[in-house]
């Protein structure tokens, strides 16, 4: 069964490149709540073929993550094929949210914050399973 290499959900564009690195981009002006989180998880599983995959995660303008989605993120980690997350932050607000998540939720998989895509991709390469 061939897997798609790109899936668009209501709030995100999810893909896996030939180099084995996944990308999840949250669209402008979206609210990430538990139903959208579950839809994205399903898309991530499909696009990766459920194979452990490092992801570069970025967001457009005015993306809001609800408290329920933040609380649900850690339990979903064991269901997700994402084995490392490189979070790209473009502003202080997104940086604070990402840092808060790391400190409070304490994700089990590697999780690192970046300000540029190239360094995020470079960091993800070490987690690609051939």
C-alpha positions, 0 to 999 in steps of 0.5 A: 500500500503506497502512502501519500507524502502530503495530507492537508487537514482543516488546520494543517499541511502535513508531509514527509520529504524524501530525506525522511523528515516530516513537516507539519505547518499550522495554517494562519488563523487556526485553533488547535483543539482536541478534534483537530489534534486527532485529525492531524494525528491520523494524517501523520500516521498515514503520511509516515506509514506509522514509521518513526519520523522526525518532524519540523513543526511551524505555524502561521499567524494567529495560531491558538492551541487550547488548554485541552489540546495542550493537556492532550499532547503528552498522552498522544505522544505514545500514539504518534510516529513522531520521534523528534520535534523541531519547533520553528518559532517566529516570534516571542509568543510562539517561543514562550508557548514552546518553552512552556510546553517543554518545561510543564509537559516534559515530552518524552521524545527529543524536542528542540526550538529553532528560529530557522528551518535549515537548522531544524532540518539539520537537527532532525537528520540524526533521528531519521530511521533508514 
